[in-house]
Amino acid sequence: MEGYILKTTRQALEKFIKEKVNLDPEETKKARNSRDWLIEQINNLPSKFDDFPFLYKEKHRKFGSFARNTKIRPLDDIDLIITFSASDEEGNGASYICYSSSGICYIFVPEEHRTLRRFCDENGYLNSRKILEKLKSYLSEIPQYSQAEIHRRQEAVTLNLSSYPWNFDIVPAFFTVRDENGRNYYLIPDGNGNWKKTDPRIDQERVTNINQKQDGKALEFIRLLKYWKRKNFNFIGSYLFENIVLNFLEEKKLIDNKLLNLWMFFDYLQSAIYNSVYDPKGIQGNINNLDFETKYKVDEKAQTDEKKIYEAYKFEKEQEHKKAISKLKEVFGSEFPDYE
C-alpha cells in the first residue's frame, strides 16, 4: 500500500494485515516450490540407496499452518509428512496395534521383511527413532542440502536451510488400513521410539469447510487473532488457539465489519478459554491443558481488549479515525500503523 495515506480505520487494518500478518505472496510461492522440490528429492532416495525403506508416495502429506493457510509472518517452518510403505517387494507387511489408554502404537515387522526389519528392536517392533535417524542421514545426501543443519527432534527431522529463512519439519509416517470404525490414520513418532495416531486431513477439511461457510473470511480472521495471541501469549500452542478460533467460527457468522468480529471473539474467549477444547481428529481428547493461572490471564486480556475494540468501533462510527487507530495500536502493538 505504498503512496497510501492512512486516514481511516479500515485502511489501517488492511495495511496491517497485508504487511505484518499475512505471508508475503512471493515468498509463499518460493516456499511452495522449495517444498515440492524437496518432496521430489526424497522420493528419489529409495532408488539411490538400497537400505532406504520404500515410500508410499501417494500418502505424503503437506500439513501444519502453512498448508492450511493459517500461517502468519514470519514464514519460519513448513511441515511435511513423508509416508513409508509397510510392505516390501515380496509383499511382506507390517502390522500395528494401538492402546487407547496410553495412545501408544506399536508396529510389528516380521523377520522376512527386507526393508523395515533392520530398524526394529530385538522383539521385532519398529523403532521410530531409528527411522528418524535414517531419514536424517539421507537428507544430508541431497546435494543442495549437504551444508544444511539437520537434527532430529522428538517427532520430526528439522532441515535448516542456509538459502531460505524457513525450515522444514519432516515427519516420517505409516498409513494404516481402515479399522473397525472405517477410519485410517497416519502413525508418526511419539518421541519415545514408538508411534502415535494422527490425521491432518481432518484439520485441513475443517478449516476449508469453515472458511467456505464464512464466505472466505475465516482464514484472515484466524491469522489476525494468531498475531494477537503471539504478541500476548506466545507460549500458548498455536494449534490449541487455532481450534478455539475455529470453535467460535462454527458458532458465529462473521460480518463485514472487522472490529465487530474481533469484539465478538474477545467476548467469546473470556469463557471459552476455561472450557475443554476437543481434538477435531478424535484422537487426543481435550487439548486445553493450560493451567488455571494462564486461563485467567487470557480471560483478563480478552476483557481488556474487548473494551478497546468496542471503543475503536465507536470512534470509527464517529469518524474519529485517529482515536480508533490508536486503540487498535494498543491491542495489536507497535507494528500496527499510525494514523497519517
Phi and psi in degrees as GROMACS dihedral restraints (atoms count N, CA, C in turn):
[ dihedral_restraints ]
;  ai    aj    ak    al  type     phi  dphi    fc
    3     4     5     6     1   -69.6    20    10
    4     5     6     7     1   147.3    20    10
    6     7     8     9     1    69.3    20    10
    7     8     9    10     1    22.0    20    10
    9    10    11    12     1  -114.1    20    10
   10    11    12    13     1   113.8    20    10
   12    13    14    15     1   -88.8    20    10
   13    14    15    16     1   126.9    20    10
   15    16    17    18     1   -85.7    20    10
   16    17    18    19     1    99.9    20    10
   18    19    20    21     1  -117.8    20    10
   19    20    21    22     1    -4.5    20    10
   21    22    23    24     1  -128.6    20    10
   22    23    24    25     1   158.1    20    10
   24    25    26    27     1   -63.9    20    10
   25    26    27    28     1   -40.0    20    10
   27    28    29    30     1   -60.1    20    10
   28    29    30    31     1   -43.9    20    10
   30    31    32    33     1   -62.1    20    10
   31    32    33    34     1   -41.8    20    10
   33    34    35    36     1   -63.8    20    10
   34    35    36    37     1   -43.1    20    10
   36    37    38    39     1   -63.6    20    10
   37    38    39    40     1   -43.0    20    10
   39    40    41    42     1   -62.5    20    10
   40    41    42    43     1   -43.6    20    10
   42    43    44    45     1   -63.3    20    10
   43    44    45    46     1   -44.1    20    10
   45    46    47    48     1   -60.9    20    10
   46    47    48    49     1   -48.1    20    10
   48    49    50    51     1   -63.6    20    10
   49    50    51    52     1   -42.7    20    10
   51    52    53    54     1   -68.0    20    10
   52    53    54    55     1   -41.8    20    10
   54    55    56    57     1   -99.6    20    10
   55    56    57    58     1   -20.1    20    10
   57    58    59    60     1  -121.1    20    10
   58    59    60    61     1   -20.6    20    10
   60    61    62    63     1  -106.5    20    10
   61    62    63    64     1   -60.7    20    10
   63    64    65    66     1   -67.1    20    10
   64    65    66    67     1   149.5    20    10
   66    67    68    69     1   -67.3    20    10
   67    68    69    70     1   149.1    20    10
   69    70    71    72     1   -67.6    20    10
   70    71    72    73     1   127.8    20    10
   72    73    74    75     1   -59.0    20    10
   73    74    75    76     1   -38.3    20    10
   75    76    77    78     1   -69.1    20    10
   76    77    78    79     1   -39.9    20    10
   78    79    80    81     1   -66.5    20    10
   79    80    81    82     1   -38.0    20    10
   81    82    83    84     1   -61.5    20    10
   82    83    84    85     1   -42.5    20    10
   84    85    86    87     1   -62.4    20    10
   85    86    87    88     1   -43.7    20    10
   87    88    89    90     1   -62.5    20    10
   88    89    90    91     1   -41.5    20    10
   90    91    92    93     1   -64.3    20    10
   91    92    93    94     1   -42.6    20    10
   93    94    95    96     1   -63.7    20    10
   94    95    96    97     1   -41.7    20    10
   96    97    98    99     1   -63.8    20    10
   97    98    99   100     1   -40.6    20    10
   99   100   101   102     1   -64.5    20    10
  100   101   102   103     1   -41.6    20    10
  102   103   104   105     1   -63.6    20    10
  103   104   105   106     1   -45.1    20    10
  105   106   107   108     1   -67.1    20    10
  106   107   108   109     1   -35.5    20    10
  108   109   110   111     1   -66.2    20    10
  109   110   111   112     1   -40.4    20    10
  111   112   113   114     1   -63.1    20    10
  112   113   114   115     1   -43.3    20    10
  114   115   116   117     1   -58.6    20    10
  115   116   117   118     1   -42.1    20    10
  117   118   119   120     1   -61.3    20    10
  118   119   120   121     1   -41.1    20    10
  120   121   122   123     1   -66.5    20    10
  121   122   123   124     1   -41.2    20    10
  123   124   125   126     1   -64.4    20    10
  124   125   126   127     1   -39.1    20    10
  126   127   128   129     1   -62.1    20    10
  127   128   129   130     1   -24.5    20    10
  129   130   131   132     1   -85.3    20    10
  130   131   132   133     1   -11.1    20    10
  132   133   134   135     1   -62.8    20    10
  133   134   135   136     1   -41.4    20    10
  135   136   137   138     1   -61.7    20    10
  136   137   138   139     1   -28.3    20    10
  138   139   140   141     1   -78.0    20    10
  139   140   141   142     1   -16.2    20    10
  141   142   143   144     1   -96.8    20    10
  142   143   144   145     1   -27.5    20    10
  144   145   146   147     1  -131.1    20    10
  145   146   147   148     1   122.3    20    10
  147   148   149   150     1   -63.9    20    10
  148   149   150   151     1   -28.9    20    10
  150   151   152   153     1   -95.4    20    10
  151   152   153   154     1     9.9    20    10
  153   154   155   156     1   -86.7    20    10
  154   155   156   157     1   127.5    20    10
  156   157   158   159     1   -59.8    20    10
  157   158   159   160     1   151.5    20    10
  159   160   161   162     1   -64.6    20    10
  160   161   162   163     1   148.0    20    10
  162   163   164   165     1  -104.2    20    10
  163   164   165   166     1   150.3    20    10
  165   166   167   168     1  -105.8    20    10
  166   167   168   169     1    78.5    20    10
  168   169   170   171     1   -59.4    20    10
  169   170   171   172     1   -34.3    20    10
  171   172   173   174     1   -65.8    20    10
  172   173   174   175     1   -17.2    20    10
  174   175   176   177     1  -107.4    20    10
  175   176   177   178     1     7.0    20    10
  177   178   179   180     1   -55.2    20    10
  178   179   180   181     1   148.1    20    10
  180   181   182   183     1  -137.3    20    10
  181   182   183   184     1   126.1    20    10
  183   184   185   186     1   -85.0    20    10
  184   185   186   187     1   123.1    20    10
  186   187   188   189     1  -140.8    20    10
  187   188   189   190     1  -174.4    20    10
  189   190   191   192     1    85.6    20    10
  190   191   192   193     1   179.4    20    10
  192   193   194   195     1   -65.9    20    10
  193   194   195   196     1   -29.6    20    10
  195   196   197   198     1   -65.4    20    10
  196   197   198   199     1   -44.2    20    10
  198   199   200   201     1   -67.5    20    10
  199   200   201   202     1   -33.8    20    10
  201   202   203   204     1   -83.3    20    10
  202   203   204   205     1    -4.2    20    10
  204   205   206   207     1    65.7    20    10
  205   206   207   208     1    30.2    20    10
  207   208   209   210     1  -113.8    20    10
  208   209   210   211     1    11.0    20    10
  210   211   212   213     1   -75.5    20    10
  211   212   213   214     1   140.6    20    10
  213   214   215   216     1  -112.8    20    10
  214   215   216   217     1   166.6    20    10
  216   217   218   219     1   -64.6    20    10
  217   218   219   220     1   149.5    20    10
  219   220   221   222     1   -81.5    20    10
  220   221   222   223     1   155.6    20    10
  222   223   224   225     1   -77.2    20    10
  223   224   225   226     1   101.1    20    10
  225   226   227   228     1  -114.6    20    10
  226   227   228   229     1   -21.0    20    10
  228   229   230   231     1  -150.3    20    10
  229   230   231   232     1   148.4    20    10
  231   232   233   234     1  -130.1    20    10
  232   233   234   235     1   130.2    20    10
  234   235   236   237     1  -100.9    20    10
  235   236   237   238     1   139.2    20    10
  237   238   239   240     1  -136.9    20    10
  238   239   240   241     1   138.6    20    10
  240   241   242   243     1  -103.4    20    10
  241   242   243   244     1   123.3    20    10
  243   244   245   246     1  -105.3    20    10
  244   245   246   247     1   118.1    20    10
  246   247   248   249     1   -99.5    20    10
  247   248   249   250     1   129.4    20    10
  249   250   251   252     1   -97.9    20    10
  250   251   252   253     1   152.6    20    10
  252   253   254   255     1   -80.4    20    10
  253   254   255   256     1   139.5    20    10
  255   256   257   258     1   -83.4    20    10
  256   257   258   259     1    -7.0    20    10
  258   259   260   261     1  -114.0    20    10
  259   260   261   262     1   153.1    20    10
  261   262   263   264     1  -101.4    20    10
  262   263   264   265     1  -172.6    20    10
  264   265   266   267     1   -61.7    20    10
  265   266   267   268     1   -31.4    20    10
  267   268   269   270     1   -84.8    20    10
  268   269   270   271     1    -0.9    20    10
  270   271   272   273     1    86.9    20    10
  271   272   273   274     1     9.5    20    10
  273   274   275   276     1   -72.6    20    10
  274   275   276   277     1   125.0    20    10
  276   277   278   279     1  -115.6    20    10
  277   278   279   280     1   154.4    20    10
  279   280   281   282     1   -90.5    20    10
  280   281   282   283     1   159.4    20    10
  282   283   284   285     1  -127.6    20    10
  283   284   285   286     1   163.0    20    10
  285   286   287   288     1  -137.7    20    10
  286   287   288   289     1   159.4    20    10
  288   289   290   291     1  -142.8    20    10
  289   290   291   292     1   137.5    20    10
  291   292   293   294     1  -122.0    20    10
  292   293   294   295     1   143.5    20    10
  294   295   296   297     1  -108.2    20    10
  295   296   297   298     1   118.9    20    10
  297   298   299   300     1   -64.4    20    10
  298   299   300   301     1   -29.8    20    10
  300   301   302   303     1   -67.1    20    10
  301   302   303   304     1   -37.9    20    10
  303   304   305   306     1  -107.6    20    10
  304   305   306   307     1   -20.5    20    10
  306   307   308   309     1    80.0    20    10
  307   308   309   310     1     0.7    20    10
  309   310   311   312     1   -81.2    20    10
  310   311   312   313     1   136.3    20    10
  312   313   314   315     1  -117.5    20    10
  313   314   315   316     1   145.7    20    10
  315   316   317   318     1  -121.9    20    10
  316   317   318   319     1   137.2    20    10
  318   319   320   321     1  -111.3    20    10
  319   320   321   322     1   119.8    20    10
  321   322   323   324     1   -99.5    20    10
  322   323   324   325     1   131.7    20    10
  324   325   326   327     1  -117.6    20    10
  325   326   327   328     1   122.9    20    10
  327   328   329   330     1   -66.9    20    10
  328   329   330   331     1   156.9    20    10
  330   331   332   333     1   -58.8    20    10
  331   332   333   334     1   -33.7    20    10
  333   334   335   336     1   -78.8    20    10
  334   335   336   337     1    -4.7    20    10
  336   337   338   339     1   -68.1    20    10
  337   338   339   340     1   122.5    20    10
  339   340   341   342     1   -77.8    20    10
  340   341   342   343     1   -33.4    20    10
  342   343   344   345     1  -101.4    20    10
  343   344   345   346     1   -31.2    20    10
  345   346   347   348     1   -99.8    20    10
  346   347   348   349     1   -22.6    20    10
  348   349   350   351     1   -59.2    20    10
  349   350   351   352     1   -31.0    20    10
  351   352   353   354     1   -69.0    20    10
  352   353   354   355     1   -11.7    20    10
  354   355   356   357     1  -103.4    20    10
  355   356   357   358     1    17.0    20    10
  357   358   359   360     1  -100.6    20    10
  358   359   360   361     1   163.4    20    10
  360   361   362   363     1   -83.3    20    10
  361   362   363   364     1  -175.7    20    10
  363   364   365   366     1   -66.4    20    10
  364   365   366   367     1   -15.7    20    10
  366   367   368   369     1   -97.6    20    10
  367   368   369   370     1     2.8    20    10
  369   370   371   372     1    89.0    20    10
  370   371   372   373     1    11.4    20    10
  372   373   374   375     1   -93.2    20    10
  373   374   375   376     1   131.9    20    10
  375   376   377   378     1   -68.8    20    10
  376   377   378   379     1   125.7    20    10
  378   379   380   381     1   -94.0    20    10
  379   380   381   382     1   117.1    20    10
  381   382   383   384     1   -67.1    20    10
  382   383   384   385     1   -27.0    20    10
  384   385   386   387     1   -65.3    20    10
  385   386   387   388     1   -38.2    20    10
  387   388   389   390     1   -67.1    20    10
  388   389   390   391     1   -36.6    20    10
  390   391   392   393     1   -66.1    20    10
  391   392   393   394     1   -42.9    20    10
  393   394   395   396     1   -59.7    20    10
  394   395   396   397     1   -43.8    20    10
  396   397   398   399     1   -65.5    20    10
  397   398   399   400     1   -37.8    20    10
  399   400   401   402     1   -64.6    20    10
  400   401   402   403     1   -44.7    20    10
  402   403   404   405     1   -61.7    20    10
  403   404   405   406     1   -42.7    20    10
  405   406   407   408     1   -60.3    20    10
  406   407   408   409     1   -45.6    20    10
  408   409   410   411     1   -66.5    20    10
  409   410   411   412     1   -36.0    20    10
  411   412   413   414     1   -85.9    20    10
  412   413   414   415     1   -20.0    20    10
  414   415   416   417     1   -61.9    20    10
  415   416   417   418     1   -33.4    20    10
  417   418   419   420     1   -71.8    20    10
  418   419   420   421     1   -10.5    20    10
  420   421   422   423     1   -85.0    20    10
  421   422   423   424     1   -11.3    20    10
  423   424   425   426     1   -75.4    20    10
  424   425   426   427     1   118.9    20    10
  426   427   428   429     1   -51.7    20    10
  427   428   429   430     1   -46.6    20    10
  429   430   431   432     1   -66.9    20    10
  430   431   432   433     1   -15.6    20    10
  432   433   434   435     1  -110.3    20    10
  433   434   435   436     1     8.7    20    10
  435   436   437   438     1   -64.7    20    10
  436   437   438   439     1   -25.8    20    10
  438   439   440   441     1   -97.7    20    10
  439   440   441   442     1     0.6    20    10
  441   442   443   444     1   -75.7    20    10
  442   443   444   445     1   155.5    20    10
  444   445   446   447     1   -87.1    20    10
  445   446   447   448     1   120.0    20    10
  447   448   449   450     1  -120.3    20    10
  448   449   450   451     1   125.7    20    10
  450   451   452   453     1  -143.7    20    10
  451   452   453   454     1   155.7    20    10
  453   454   455   456     1   -96.6    20    10
  454   455   456   457     1   130.8    20    10
  456   457   458   459     1  -104.4    20    10
  457   458   459   460     1  -169.0    20    10
  459   460   461   462     1   -63.3    20    10
  460   461   462   463     1   -41.3    20    10
  462   463   464   465     1  -114.7    20    10
  463   464   465   466     1   -15.9    20    10
  465   466   467   468     1  -141.6    20    10
  466   467   468   469     1   159.7    20    10
  468   469   470   471     1   -96.0    20    10
  469   470   471   472     1   124.5    20    10
  471   472   473   474     1   -97.6    20    10
  472   473   474   475     1   124.1    20    10
  474   475   476   477     1  -105.9    20    10
  475   476   477   478     1   106.6    20    10
  477   478   479   480     1   -91.9    20    10
  478   479   480   481     1   118.8    20    10
  480   481   482   483     1   -94.0    20    10
  481   482   483   484     1   141.4    20    10
  483   484   485   486     1   -85.6    20    10
  484   485   486   487     1   -23.5    20    10
  486   487   488   489     1   -89.5    20    10
  487   488   489   490     1   -15.8    20    10
  489   490   491   492     1  -132.8    20    10
  490   491   492   493     1   156.1    20    10
  492   493   494   495     1   -77.1    20    10
  493   494   495   496     1   -11.0    20    10
  495   496   497   498     1  -100.1    20    10
  496   497   498   499     1   156.8    20    10
  498   499   500   501     1  -107.9    20    10
  499   500   501   502     1   162.1    20    10
  501   502   503   504     1  -110.2    20    10
  502   503   504   505     1   128.7    20    10
  504   505   506   507     1  -102.4    20    10
  505   506   507   508     1   111.6    20    10
  507   508   509   510     1  -108.5    20    10
  508   509   510   511     1   116.8    20    10
  510   511   512   513     1  -106.0    20    10
  511   512   513   514     1   118.5    20    10
  513   514   515   516     1   -75.1    20    10
  514   515   516   517     1   146.6    20    10
  516   517   518   519     1  -152.8    20    10
  517   518   519   520     1   163.4    20    10
  519   520   521   522     1  -124.4    20    10
  520   521   522   523     1   142.3    20    10
  522   523   524   525     1  -101.8    20    10
  523   524   525   526     1   125.2    20    10
  525   526   527   528     1   -85.3    20    10
  526   527   528   529     1   161.2    20    10
  528   529   530   531     1   -74.7    20    10
  529   530   531   532     1   166.8    20    10
  531   532   533   534     1   -67.5    20    10
  532   533   534   535     1   139.3    20    10
  534   535   536   537     1   -89.4    20    10
  535   536   537   538     1  -169.6    20    10
  537   538   539   540     1   -65.2    20    10
  538   539   540   541     1   -17.9    20    10
  540   541   542   543     1   -94.7    20    10
  541   542   543   544     1     4.5    20    10
  543   544   545   546     1    81.0    20    10
  544   545   546   547     1    13.0    20    10
  546   547   548   549     1  -106.0    20    10
  547   548   549   550     1   148.6    20    10
  549   550   551   552     1  -125.2    20    10
  550   551   552   553     1   162.5    20    10
  552   553   554   555     1  -138.8    20    10
  553   554   555   556     1   167.1    20    10
  555   556   557   558     1   -96.6    20    10
  556   557   558   559     1   130.5    20    10
  558   559   560   561     1   -98.2    20    10
  559   560   561   562     1   121.2    20    10
  561   562   563   564     1  -122.7    20    10
  562   563   564   565     1   162.6    20    10
  564   565   566   567     1   -57.4    20    10
  565   566   567   568     1   142.6    20    10
  567   568   569   570     1   -99.6    20    10
  568   569   570   571     1     1.7    20    10
  570   571   572   573     1    92.1    20    10
  571   572   573   574     1    -9.4    20    10
  573   574   575   576     1  -122.7    20    10
  574   575   576   577     1    16.2    20    10
  576   577   578   579     1    96.4    20    10
  577   578   579   580     1    -9.4    20    10
  579   580   581   582     1  -105.1    20    10
  580   581   582   583     1  -152.9    20    10
  582   583   584   585     1  -137.7    20    10
  583   584   585   586     1   163.7    20    10
  585   586   587   588     1  -148.1    20    10
  586   587   588   589     1   159.0    20    10
  588   589   590   591     1   -81.8    20    10
  589   590   591   592     1   147.0    20    10
  591   592   593   594     1  -153.3    20    10
  592   593   594   595     1   168.8    20    10
  594   595   596   597     1  -157.8    20    10
  595   596   597   598     1    84.5    20    10
  597   598   599   600     1   -65.9    20    10
  598   599   600   601     1   -13.1    20    10
  600   601   602   603     1   -60.4    20    10
  601   602   603   604     1   -36.4    20    10
  603   604   605   606     1   -69.0    20    10
  604   605   606   607     1   -42.0    20    10
  606   607   608   609     1   -60.1    20    10
  607   608   609   610     1   -43.7    20    10
  609   610   611   612     1   -63.5    20    10
  610   611   612   613     1   -45.5    20    10
  612   613   614   615     1   -62.7    20    10
  613   614   615   616     1   -39.1    20    10
  615   616   617   618     1   -64.3    20    10
  616   617   618   619     1   -47.4    20    10
  618   619   620   621     1   -61.9    20    10
  619   620   621   622     1   -44.7    20    10
  621   622   623   624     1   -61.3    20    10
  622   623   624   625     1   -46.4    20    10
  624   625   626   627     1   -64.1    20    10
  625   626   627   628     1   -43.0    20    10
  627   628   629   630     1   -66.4    20    10
  628   629   630   631     1   -40.5    20    10
  630   631   632   633     1   -62.5    20    10
  631   632   633   634     1   -39.0    20    10
  633   634   635   636     1   -65.8    20    10
  634   635   636   637     1   -42.9    20    10
  636   637   638   639     1   -66.1    20    10
  637   638   639   640     1   -25.9    20    10
  639   640   641   642     1   -94.9    20    10
  640   641   642   643     1    19.4    20    10
  642   643   644   645     1    55.9    20    10
  643   644   645   646     1    37.0    20    10
  645   646   647   648     1    80.4    20    10
  646   647   648   649     1     6.7    20    10
  648   649   650   651     1   -90.0    20    10
  649   650   651   652     1   -13.4    20    10
  651   652   653   654     1   -70.3    20    10
  652   653   654   655     1   -42.1    20    10
  654   655   656   657     1   -60.9    20    10
  655   656   657   658     1   -47.1    20    10
  657   658   659   660     1   -64.0    20    10
  658   659   660   661     1   -38.5    20    10
  660   661   662   663     1   -63.1    20    10
  661   662   663   664     1   -44.2    20    10
  663   664   665   666     1   -60.3    20    10
  664   665   666   667     1   -46.0    20    10
  666   667   668   669     1   -63.2    20    10
  667   668   669   670     1   -41.8    20    10
  669   670   671   672     1   -62.0    20    10
  670   671   672   673     1   -42.2    20    10
  672   673   674   675     1   -73.0    20    10
  673   674   675   676     1   -31.1    20    10
  675   676   677   678     1   -66.4    20    10
  676   677   678   679     1   -33.2    20    10
  678   679   680   681     1   -62.5    20    10
  679   680   681   682     1   -45.9    20    10
  681   682   683   684     1   -60.5    20    10
  682   683   684   685     1   -42.7    20    10
  684   685   686   687     1   -61.1    20    10
  685   686   687   688     1   -44.8    20    10
  687   688   689   690     1   -64.2    20    10
  688   689   690   691     1   -38.7    20    10
  690   691   692   693     1   -64.0    20    10
  691   692   693   694     1   -37.8    20    10
  693   694   695   696     1  -104.3    20    10
  694   695   696   697     1   -34.5    20    10
  696   697   698   699     1  -141.1    20    10
  697   698   699   700     1    61.5    20    10
  699   700   701   702     1   -62.9    20    10
  700   701   702   703     1   -22.6    20    10
  702   703   704   705     1   -77.5    20    10
  703   704   705   706     1   -13.0    20    10
  705   706   707   708     1   -79.4    20    10
  706   707   708   709     1   133.3    20    10
  708   709   710   711     1   -59.8    20    10
  709   710   711   712     1   137.5    20    10
  711   712   713   714     1   -63.1    20    10
  712   713   714   715     1   -37.3    20    10
  714   715   716   717     1   -67.6    20    10
  715   716   717   718     1   -42.4    20    10
  717   718   719   720     1   -59.5    20    10
  718   719   720   721     1   -49.0    20    10
  720   721   722   723     1   -66.5    20    10
  721   722   723   724     1   -39.7    20    10
  723   724   725   726     1   -59.6    20    10
  724   725   726   727     1   -38.9    20    10
  726   727   728   729     1   -71.6    20    10
  727   728   729   730     1   -29.9    20    10
  729   730   731   732     1   -64.0    20    10
  730   731   732   733     1   -43.7    20    10
  732   733   734   735     1   -64.2    20    10
  733   734   735   736     1   -41.8    20    10
  735   736   737   738     1   -64.2    20    10
  736   737   738   739     1   -38.1    20    10
  738   739   740   741     1   -61.0    20    10
  739   740   741   742     1   -41.0    20    10
  741   742   743   744     1   -60.6    20    10
  742   743   744   745     1   -44.8    20    10
  744   745   746   747     1   -68.5    20    10
  745   746   747   748     1   -21.9    20    10
  747   748   749   750     1   -74.6    20    10
  748   749   750   751     1   -23.3    20    10
  750   751   752   753     1   -95.6    20    10
  751   752   753   754     1   -35.5    20    10
  753   754   755   756     1  -116.4    20    10
  754   755   756   757     1   146.4    20    10
  756   757   758   759     1   -97.3    20    10
  757   758   759   760     1   123.4    20    10
  759   760   761   762     1   -68.7    20    10
  760   761   762   763     1   146.4    20    10
  762   763   764   765     1  -112.2    20    10
  763   764   765   766     1  -175.7    20    10
  765   766   767   768     1   -78.5    20    10
  766   767   768   769     1   -12.2    20    10
  768   769   770   771     1   -95.5    20    10
  769   770   771   772     1   111.3    20    10
  771   772   773   774     1   -63.2    20    10
  772   773   774   775     1   -33.6    20    10
  774   775   776   777     1   -67.3    20    10
  775   776   777   778     1   -41.9    20    10
  777   778   779   780     1   -68.6    20    10
  778   779   780   781     1   -33.6    20    10
  780   781   782   783     1   -62.3    20    10
  781   782   783   784     1   -44.1    20    10
  783   784   785   786     1   -64.8    20    10
  784   785   786   787     1   -42.1    20    10
  786   787   788   789     1   -59.2    20    10
  787   788   789   790     1   -44.3    20    10
  789   790   791   792     1   -63.1    20    10
  790   791   792   793     1   -39.8    20    10
  792   793   794   795     1   -68.2    20    10
  793   794   795   796     1   -44.6    20    10
  795   796   797   798     1   -64.8    20    10
  796   797   798   799     1   -31.8    20    10
  798   799   800   801     1   -65.0    20    10
  799   800   801   802     1   -42.8    20    10
  801   802   803   804     1   -64.7    20    10
  802   803   804   805     1   -41.7    20    10
  804   805   806   807     1   -63.2    20    10
  805   806   807   808     1   -29.9    20    10
  807   808   809   810     1   -58.4    20    10
  808   809   810   811     1   -34.5    20    10
  810   811   812   813     1   -99.2    20    10
  811   812   813   814     1   -34.3    20    10
  813   814   815   816     1   -63.2    20    10
  814   815   816   817     1   -29.3    20    10
  816   817   818   819     1   -65.8    20    10
  817   818   819   820     1   -23.1    20    10
  819   820   821   822     1   -85.8    20    10
  820   821   822   823     1   -14.9    20    10
  822   823   824   825     1   -86.4    20    10
  823   824   825   826     1   162.6    20    10
  825   826   827   828     1   -66.0    20    10
  826   827   828   829     1   143.7    20    10
  828   829   830   831     1  -122.8    20    10
  829   830   831   832     1   107.2    20    10
  831   832   833   834     1   -86.7    20    10
  832   833   834   835     1   137.1    20    10
  834   835   836   837     1   -57.3    20    10
  835   836   837   838     1   119.4    20    10
  837   838   839   840     1   -63.5    20    10
  838   839   840   841     1   -17.7    20    10
  840   841   842   843     1   -80.1    20    10
  841   842   843   844     1   -11.3    20    10
  843   844   845   846     1    71.2    20    10
  844   845   846   847     1    25.8    20    10
  846   847   848   849     1  -109.3    20    10
  847   848   849   850     1   -48.5    20    10
  849   850   851   852     1   -92.5    20    10
  850   851   852   853     1   -10.8    20    10
  852   853   854   855     1    74.9    20    10
  853   854   855   856     1  -139.1    20    10
  855   856   857   858     1   -74.3    20    10
  856   857   858   859     1   120.9    20    10
  858   859   860   861     1   -99.7    20    10
  859   860   861   862     1     1.4    20    10
  861   862   863   864     1   -88.2    20    10
  862   863   864   865     1    85.6    20    10
  864   865   866   867     1  -103.2    20    10
  865   866   867   868     1    23.2    20    10
  867   868   869   870     1   -67.2    20    10
  868   869   870   871     1   145.5    20    10
  870   871   872   873     1   -77.3    20    10
  871   872   873   874     1   165.8    20    10
  873   874   875   876     1   -61.6    20    10
  874   875   876   877     1   -39.4    20    10
  876   877   878   879     1   -60.0    20    10
  877   878   879   880     1   -42.9    20    10
  879   880   881   882     1   -65.9    20    10
  880   881   882   883     1   -43.8    20    10
  882   883   884   885     1   -59.8    20    10
  883   884   885   886     1   -39.8    20    10
  885   886   887   888     1   -65.2    20    10
  886   887   888   889     1   -39.7    20    10
  888   889   890   891     1   -64.5    20    10
  889   890   891   892     1   -39.8    20    10
  891   892   893   894     1   -64.5    20    10
  892   893   894   895     1   -43.3    20    10
  894   895   896   897     1   -57.6    20    10
  895   896   897   898     1   -48.5    20    10
  897   898   899   900     1   -60.7    20    10
  898   899   900   901     1   -44.9    20    10
  900   901   902   903     1   -66.0    20    10
  901   902   903   904     1   -38.1    20    10
  903   904   905   906     1   -64.2    20    10
  904   905   906   907     1   -39.2    20    10
  906   907   908   909     1   -62.4    20    10
  907   908   909   910     1   -46.5    20    10
  909   910   911   912     1   -60.9    20    10
  910   911   912   913     1   -46.6    20    10
  912   913   914   915     1   -77.5    20    10
  913   914   915   916     1   -24.8    20    10
  915   916   917   918     1   -60.3    20    10
  916   917   918   919     1   -44.2    20    10
  918   919   920   921     1   -65.0    20    10
  919   920   921   922     1   -41.4    20    10
  921   922   923   924     1   -67.0    20    10
  922   923   924   925     1   -38.9    20    10
  924   925   926   927     1   -65.6    20    10
  925   926   927   928     1   -40.7    20    10
  927   928   929   930     1   -67.5    20    10
  928   929   930   931     1   -37.0    20    10
  930   931   932   933     1   -62.9    20    10
  931   932   933   934     1   -42.2    20    10
  933   934   935   936     1   -60.5    20    10
  934   935   936   937     1   -41.1    20    10
  936   937   938   939     1   -61.9    20    10
  937   938   939   940     1   -43.8    20    10
  939   940   941   942     1   -65.7    20    10
  940   941   942   943     1   -42.0    20    10
  942   943   944   945     1   -61.4    20    10
  943   944   945   946     1   -39.8    20    10
  945   946   947   948     1   -63.0    20    10
  946   947   948   949     1   -43.8    20    10
  948   949   950   951     1   -61.6    20    10
  949   950   951   952     1   -32.2    20    10
  951   952   953   954     1   -88.1    20    10
  952   953   954   955     1     7.1    20    10
  954   955   956   957     1    64.9    20    10
  955   956   957   958     1    21.3    20    10
  957   958   959   960     1   -91.7    20    10
  958   959   960   961     1    67.3    20    10
  960   961   962   963     1   -67.9    20    10
  961   962   963   964     1   -33.0    20    10
  963   964   965   966     1   -61.9    20    10
  964   965   966   967     1   -42.7    20    10
  966   967   968   969     1   -69.0    20    10
  967   968   969   970     1   -38.8    20    10
  969   970   971   972     1   -63.8    20    10
  970   971   972   973     1   -44.4    20    10
  972   973   974   975     1   -64.5    20    10
  973   974   975   976     1   -36.5    20    10
  975   976   977   978     1   -62.4    20    10
  976   977   978   979     1   -39.6    20    10
  978   979   980   981     1   -65.5    20    10
  979   980   981   982     1   -40.4    20    10
  981   982   983   984     1   -66.9    20    10
  982   983   984   985     1   -32.4    20    10
  984   985   986   987     1   -65.9    20    10
  985   986   987   988     1   -33.5    20    10
  987   988   989   990     1   -66.8    20    10
  988   989   990   991     1   -34.9    20    10
  990   991   992   993     1   -76.9    20    10
  991   992   993   994     1   -45.3    20    10
  993   994   995   996     1  -102.6    20    10
  994   995   996   997     1    -8.8    20    10
  996   997   998   999     1    97.1    20    10
  997   998   999  1000     1  -174.0    20    10
  999  1000  1001  1002     1   -65.5    20    10
 1000  1001  1002  1003     1   -22.0    20    10
 1002  1003  1004  1005     1   -76.4    20    10
 1003  1004  1005  1006     1   -13.5    20    10
 1005  1006  1007  1008     1   -68.5    20    10
 1006  1007  1008  1009     1   133.8    20    10
 1008  1009  1010  1011     1   -67.5    20    10
 1009  1010  1011  1012     1   152.4    20    10
 1011  1012  1013  1014     1   -83.8    20    10
 1012  1013  1014  1015     1   157.4    20    10
 1014  1015  1016  1017     1   -67.4    20    10
 1015  1016  1017  1018     1   136.4    20    10
